[in-house]
Amino acid sequence: MGTNDGHLPIGSAKYNGLSWGGVPGKRTWKPGTVARTPFFLPDCGAMTNASTPQALYPSRAAAGTMLGRQLYHRVTPPVLLLGITPTGVEIAAAAAQGISAAFDVIVGAHIRLDGHGIIGAIAEDGDAVIDRGFEPGFSLLDTLNEAIDRARRAVKSERLLFRGQRQIRALGEQTVIVIDGYVTSPWKLLASAETALALGAGRVVAAAAVATQTAKERVSAHKVDFVCPTVVLDDAGHPMPFGDPQEPSAERLRSIVVARQAA
């Protein structure tokens, strides 16, 4: 298990270009850059019960504004906020506006296997990050490779929609915050964090407007700093995290518009 000098360590094991288990190990924080608490922040947000029918935030923009306030107190400029497509784009854009930070998108896709659900993710052209609890037998290796290939094709297709031919902004050894909206699975956050480091980020923080307690703990277990204003105790999540339309195609369209405006 290797480490990146001064960075998040990458991967507990490798298989065919995969990072098994995400971002385990230790990392060193430099004073005055990011709050020097463990990545699992005990004060990261209100614990809420998912049974309430009311939206946690009136809109994704409002959620991003709230997230931006927490980030303001936990990072030192300059920072770059990367919204994970499609669900983190609107929230990251609003957070970036609130703290006067640079903004871009990072394209990610879940890796899914029939009968197993989501077992990992990839971001941009980075290594696949696989759930360390998933232990495929020899008979599943070809199926796993096919699932990874599908995810990579999805990333290429999404990248054209969200950024066209433009490359992601240069990360330039600055602090990079990868942001999703509503997190019940940690893998896109972890894959995005790993890719940001591979692209030259000096430090990486993961963030979300809303996350389940289990997802938060899994990010914490991989030693990745996590900022989240609202944590839902129920593993099933919350029925309405945001008050604006929940329909995935509508969110996707809005996210594409926001991403193109950032170009």
C-alpha positions as CSV (number, residue, x, y, z in Angstrom):
1,M,0.0,0.0,0.0
2,G,1.7,3.2,-1.2
3,T,1.2,6.8,-0.2
4,N,1.5,10.1,-2.1
5,D,4.0,12.3,-0.4
6,G,1.9,15.0,1.3
7,H,-1.3,13.8,-0.4
8,L,-4.1,11.4,0.2
9,P,-2.8,7.9,-0.3
10,I,-4.3,6.2,-3.3
11,G,-5.7,2.7,-3.3
12,S,-5.2,-0.1,-0.9
13,A,-4.6,-2.6,-3.7
14,K,-4.6,-2.6,-7.5
15,Y,-6.3,-5.0,-9.9
16,N,-6.2,-4.3,-13.6
17,G,-6.0,-0.5,-13.2
18,L,-8.4,-0.5,-10.2
19,S,-8.0,1.2,-6.9
20,W,-9.4,-1.4,-4.5
21,G,-11.1,0.4,-1.6
22,G,-10.7,4.0,-2.7
23,V,-8.4,6.3,-0.8
24,P,-7.1,4.5,2.4
25,G,-4.1,5.3,4.5
26,K,-2.9,8.5,6.1
27,R,-2.4,12.0,4.8
28,T,-0.8,15.1,6.2
29,W,-2.6,18.4,6.5
30,K,-0.6,21.7,6.3
31,P,-1.6,24.3,9.0
32,G,-3.7,27.1,7.8
33,T,-5.2,25.3,4.7
34,V,-7.9,23.0,5.8
35,A,-9.5,22.5,9.2
36,R,-7.1,20.1,10.9
37,T,-9.7,17.7,12.1
38,P,-10.0,14.1,10.9
39,F,-11.9,13.9,7.7
40,F,-14.9,12.8,9.6
41,L,-16.2,16.0,11.1
42,P,-18.4,15.5,14.1
43,D,-19.9,18.9,13.8
44,C,-20.5,18.6,10.0
45,G,-24.3,19.1,10.3
46,A,-27.6,18.5,11.8
47,M,-28.8,14.9,12.2
48,T,-32.2,14.6,10.7
49,N,-34.8,11.9,10.5
50,A,-35.7,10.8,7.0
51,S,-39.4,10.4,7.9
52,T,-40.2,14.1,7.6
53,P,-42.0,14.8,4.3
54,Q,-40.7,18.4,4.1
55,A,-37.7,19.2,1.9
56,L,-34.4,19.6,3.7
57,Y,-33.6,22.6,1.5
58,P,-35.9,24.7,-0.6
59,S,-33.7,24.3,-3.7
60,R,-30.3,22.9,-4.7
61,A,-29.0,26.5,-4.9
62,A,-30.0,27.0,-1.3
63,A,-28.2,23.8,-0.4
64,G,-25.1,24.9,-2.2
65,T,-25.2,28.3,-0.4
66,M,-25.3,26.5,3.0
67,L,-22.5,24.2,2.0
68,G,-20.5,27.2,0.8
69,R,-20.8,28.7,4.3
70,Q,-19.3,25.6,5.9
71,L,-16.5,25.4,3.3
72,Y,-15.6,29.0,3.9
73,H,-14.7,28.2,7.5
74,R,-12.8,25.0,6.6
75,V,-10.6,25.9,3.7
76,T,-8.2,28.7,2.8
77,P,-8.3,30.3,-0.6
78,P,-7.5,29.8,-3.4
79,V,-9.7,26.8,-3.9
80,L,-11.4,25.1,-6.9
81,L,-14.8,23.5,-6.6
82,L,-15.6,20.6,-8.8
83,G,-19.2,19.6,-9.2
84,I,-19.6,15.8,-9.8
85,T,-21.9,15.3,-12.7
86,P,-24.8,15.4,-12.8
87,T,-26.0,15.6,-9.2
88,G,-23.3,17.9,-7.7
89,V,-23.1,20.5,-10.4
90,E,-25.8,23.0,-9.3
91,I,-24.8,22.7,-5.7
92,A,-21.1,23.2,-6.4
93,A,-21.9,26.2,-8.6
94,A,-23.9,27.9,-5.9
95,A,-21.3,27.1,-3.3
96,A,-18.5,28.5,-5.5
97,Q,-20.5,31.7,-6.1
98,G,-21.0,32.1,-2.3
99,I,-17.3,31.9,-1.5
100,S,-16.0,33.5,-4.7
101,A,-14.2,30.4,-5.8
102,A,-13.4,28.9,-9.2
103,F,-15.8,26.3,-10.4
104,D,-15.8,23.4,-12.9
105,V,-17.3,20.0,-13.3
106,I,-15.8,16.5,-12.9
107,V,-17.5,13.7,-14.8
108,G,-18.1,10.5,-12.9
109,A,-20.1,7.3,-13.3
110,H,-21.1,4.5,-11.0
111,I,-20.0,0.9,-11.7
112,R,-23.0,-1.5,-11.4
113,L,-23.2,-5.2,-11.5
114,D,-26.5,-7.2,-11.9
115,G,-27.3,-8.7,-8.5
116,H,-24.8,-6.5,-6.7
117,G,-25.9,-3.0,-7.4
118,I,-23.4,-0.2,-7.2
119,I,-19.9,-1.6,-6.4
120,G,-17.7,1.3,-7.3
121,A,-17.2,4.3,-9.6
122,I,-14.8,6.1,-11.9
123,A,-14.2,9.8,-12.6
124,E,-12.8,11.2,-15.8
125,D,-9.9,8.9,-17.0
126,G,-8.9,7.8,-13.5
127,D,-8.7,4.4,-12.0
128,A,-11.9,2.6,-11.0
129,V,-12.5,2.7,-7.3
130,I,-14.1,-0.5,-6.1
131,D,-15.9,-1.3,-2.8
132,R,-13.3,-3.2,-0.7
133,G,-16.1,-5.3,0.6
134,F,-16.8,-6.6,-2.9
135,E,-14.8,-9.7,-3.6
136,P,-15.4,-11.0,-7.1
137,G,-14.7,-14.7,-7.8
138,F,-12.9,-15.7,-10.9
139,S,-16.2,-16.2,-12.7
140,L,-17.1,-12.5,-12.2
141,L,-13.9,-10.9,-13.5
142,D,-15.0,-10.7,-17.1
143,T,-18.3,-9.3,-16.0
144,L,-16.6,-6.7,-13.7
145,N,-14.3,-5.6,-16.6
146,E,-17.4,-5.2,-18.8
147,A,-19.1,-3.1,-16.1
148,I,-16.0,-0.9,-15.8
149,D,-15.9,-0.4,-19.6
150,R,-19.6,0.6,-19.6
151,A,-18.8,3.2,-16.9
152,R,-15.9,4.5,-19.0
153,R,-18.1,4.9,-22.0
154,A,-20.7,6.7,-20.0
155,V,-18.0,9.1,-18.7
156,K,-16.9,9.9,-22.3
157,S,-20.4,10.5,-23.4
158,E,-21.2,12.7,-20.4
159,R,-18.0,14.7,-20.8
160,L,-19.1,15.8,-24.3
161,L,-22.4,17.0,-22.9
162,F,-21.0,18.8,-19.9
163,R,-17.7,20.2,-21.2
164,G,-17.7,19.6,-24.9
165,Q,-14.1,19.4,-26.1
166,R,-12.8,21.5,-23.2
167,Q,-10.5,19.9,-20.7
168,I,-11.0,20.1,-17.0
169,R,-9.4,23.2,-15.4
170,A,-5.8,22.9,-14.3
171,L,-5.7,22.0,-10.7
172,G,-2.3,23.5,-10.1
173,E,-1.5,22.0,-6.6
174,Q,-4.3,24.1,-5.1
175,T,-7.0,22.9,-2.7
176,V,-9.7,21.1,-4.7
177,I,-13.2,20.4,-3.3
178,V,-15.2,17.6,-5.1
179,I,-18.9,18.1,-4.5
180,D,-22.0,15.9,-4.9
181,G,-25.5,16.8,-4.0
182,Y,-27.2,13.9,-2.2
183,V,-24.9,11.0,-1.3
184,T,-26.1,7.6,-0.4
185,S,-23.1,5.8,-2.0
186,P,-19.6,7.2,-1.4
187,W,-17.9,5.9,-4.6
188,K,-18.3,8.8,-7.0
189,L,-16.9,11.1,-4.3
190,L,-14.0,8.8,-3.6
191,A,-13.3,8.3,-7.3
192,S,-13.4,12.0,-7.9
193,A,-11.0,12.7,-5.0
194,E,-8.5,10.2,-6.4
195,T,-8.7,11.6,-9.9
196,A,-8.3,15.2,-8.6
197,L,-5.1,14.1,-6.9
198,A,-3.9,12.3,-10.0
199,L,-4.5,15.5,-12.0
200,G,-2.2,17.5,-9.6
201,A,-4.4,18.8,-6.8
202,G,-2.4,19.7,-3.8
203,R,-5.2,18.8,-1.4
204,V,-8.6,17.3,-1.8
205,V,-11.7,17.7,0.3
206,A,-15.0,15.9,-0.5
207,A,-18.3,17.6,0.2
208,A,-22.0,17.1,-0.2
209,A,-25.2,19.0,0.8
210,V,-26.9,15.9,2.2
211,A,-25.5,12.4,3.0
212,T,-26.6,9.4,4.8
213,Q,-24.8,8.5,8.0
214,T,-23.5,5.3,6.5
215,A,-22.1,7.1,3.4
216,K,-20.4,9.6,5.6
217,E,-18.8,6.9,7.7
218,R,-17.6,5.1,4.6
219,V,-15.9,8.3,3.3
220,S,-14.4,8.8,6.7
221,A,-13.1,5.2,6.7
222,H,-11.0,6.1,3.6
223,K,-9.3,9.0,5.3
224,V,-10.9,11.6,3.0
225,D,-11.9,14.9,4.5
226,F,-15.7,15.3,4.2
227,V,-17.8,18.4,4.8
228,C,-21.6,18.0,4.9
229,P,-24.2,20.3,6.5
230,T,-26.9,17.7,6.7
231,V,-26.6,14.0,7.6
232,V,-29.6,11.7,7.4
233,L,-29.7,8.9,9.9
234,D,-31.8,6.5,7.8
235,D,-29.8,4.4,5.3
236,A,-32.8,4.7,3.0
237,G,-32.1,8.4,2.8
238,H,-34.6,11.3,2.6
239,P,-37.6,11.3,0.3
240,M,-37.1,15.0,-0.6
241,P,-33.7,16.4,0.0
242,F,-34.4,19.4,-2.2
243,G,-37.6,21.3,-2.9
244,D,-37.0,21.9,-6.6
245,P,-38.0,19.2,-9.1
246,Q,-36.5,15.8,-8.3
247,E,-37.0,14.3,-11.8
248,P,-33.5,13.1,-12.9
249,S,-33.9,14.3,-16.5
250,A,-34.8,17.8,-15.3
251,E,-31.8,17.9,-12.9
252,R,-29.5,16.6,-15.7
253,L,-30.6,19.3,-18.1
254,R,-30.2,22.1,-15.5
255,S,-26.7,20.7,-14.7
256,I,-25.6,20.7,-18.3
257,V,-26.7,24.4,-18.7
258,V,-24.8,25.4,-15.5
259,A,-21.7,23.5,-16.6
260,R,-21.7,25.1,-20.0
261,Q,-22.1,28.5,-18.5
262,A,-19.0,27.9,-16.4
263,A,-16.9,27.2,-19.5
